[in-house]
Amino acid sequence: MAEPIDGSLLPDGAVLLDDDVVVGGVSLRALAEEFATPLFVYDEGTLRARCAEAAAAFDPGVAFASKSFLCAAMARLAHDEGLCVDVSTGGELDIAMRAGVPGSRIVLHGNNKSVDELASAIEVGVRRVVVDNFDEIGRLASLVGRRGRVDCLVRVTPGVEAHTHEFIRTGQEDSKFGFSIVSGDARRALELMKATPGLRVHGVHSHIGSQIFELDGYREAMAVVADFVRDDDFDELCVGGGLGVPYVAGERAPSIAQWAAGLRESARGHGVDPSVRLTAEPGRAIVAQAAVTLYRVGARKALEQRTYLAVDGGMSDNPRPVLYGSGYEAFDVARPLDQRPQPVRLVGKHCESGDVIIDEAWLPAATGVGDLVATPVTGAYGYSMASNYNRVPRPAVVFVNDGRARLVLRRETFDDLARLEA
Ligand SMILES: *Cc1c(COP(=O)(O)O)cnc(C)c1O
């Protein structure tokens, strides 16, 4: 007999009633009626609280990693709450600019920035370009000649790689991101940039991975990076993102404030001058728990081996289970307080067997066709990785707050899907 859904997986302040769940003061059942399914529902209060926590915990310059979930409303919200917006492509830069985020609050990432992307970033005066490779230094050098000054960080690989719960040291060479410290490339890149007119190096950046639950890997990286910059006169050290979040009951992760405190202590311990800005780029830790996805069950197939419940979305709105084998939980929106004794494989509507949302989901005995099933903690890398596989239109996204819902991304239509036909 599986317990009812653990409310801590839902957005802050969610209320579980006998026959409904209320998020941001709004009924999930009512949202499904008004906006149809599948639907991403983000609680604005949770998003704002996480942004504010990050802004307070790190030094000015801390950014929201927009690849985790980006639309104009989200970029504005992060900016309003005091965060910079971290983009890694021209497309992400474009949305942040359309949202009204000033260039001076945008950080440009990417391991293969095109001349156009770099030129646009320089044009709008981004706060930092995080330089990844020697080819990029060459491109920047020829661009700044004409366009003034570029403020940079150098991305280094500290030789610490995070693999979910465990950390393993890997060969410095084996990453497509950044400059290896051990091989001497990072030092050579720094010297080259210092010698390039128009490039101003503010410090180094490292990002050791994603969905990390333990601070040890960050401390290990800090030791390597602190040692690397010991004799440089830098004013910023960015530790990247990667802080994990619980997706299923029983998982535990440090808060953003605890993560920052641990890193600060580690930086001091390794002799980093207190005047050096400690910055970061959390993505998942800001947006993941803020959202739930609502689906409608359309088919139930009880086999000898297991029962399949098919919903009206799938790998096109949440590819993480297929890509990473990620686990999720599910609940029946009209029966959130019920025990969940029914094991089902929750699958989507796409034409392949791999289209699984939850390999073994636990739901109330009565949950079946026509019911509204929700998966919590879907705010990160769901919509942002969504596809049109099988020509399925992408779902709508609503923000809820204080009893009101506002549409921030409308549902795609077949006309949208046809618009590229030449
Ligand atoms: C993906 C990424 C992030 C954000 O990672 P999260 O796990 O979502 O916090 C931050 N910085 C860089 C460079 C990244 O590639």
The ligand as an SDF file (V2000), in Angstrom:
LIG
                    3D

 15 15  0  0  0  0  0  0  0  0999 V2000
   23.2100   23.3230  -17.2510 C   0  0  0  0  0  0  0  0  0  0  0  0
   24.0990   24.3430  -16.6820 C   0  0  0  0  0  0  0  0  0  0  0  0
   23.7130   25.0380  -15.5340 C   0  0  0  0  0  0  0  0  0  0  0  0
   22.4550   24.7240  -14.7600 C   0  0  0  0  0  0  0  0  0  0  0  0
   22.4490   23.4200  -14.2750 O   0  0  0  0  0  0  0  0  0  0  0  0
   21.3020   22.9830  -13.2390 P   0  0  0  0  0  0  0  0  0  0  0  0
   21.6240   21.5600  -12.9760 O   0  0  0  0  0  0  0  0  0  0  0  0
   19.9990   23.1620  -13.9160 O   0  0  0  0  0  0  0  0  0  0  0  0
   21.4360   23.8510  -12.0440 O   0  0  0  0  0  0  0  0  0  0  0  0
   24.5390   26.0470  -15.0810 C   0  0  0  0  0  0  0  0  0  0  0  0
   25.6920   26.3480  -15.7330 N   0  0  0  0  0  0  0  0  0  0  0  0
   26.0880   25.7020  -16.8350 C   0  0  0  0  0  0  0  0  0  0  0  0
   27.3430   26.1030  -17.4980 C   0  0  0  0  0  0  0  0  0  0  0  0
   25.3180   24.6820  -17.3500 C   0  0  0  0  0  0  0  0  0  0  0  0
   25.7200   24.0350  -18.4420 O   0  0  0  0  0  0  0  0  0  0  0  0
  1  2  1  0
  2  3  1  0
  2 14  2  0
  3  4  1  0
  3 10  2  0
  4  5  1  0
  5  6  1  0
  6  7  2  0
  6  8  1  0
  6  9  1  0
 10 11  1  0
 11 12  2  0
 12 13  1  0
 12 14  1  0
 14 15  1  0
M  END
$$$$
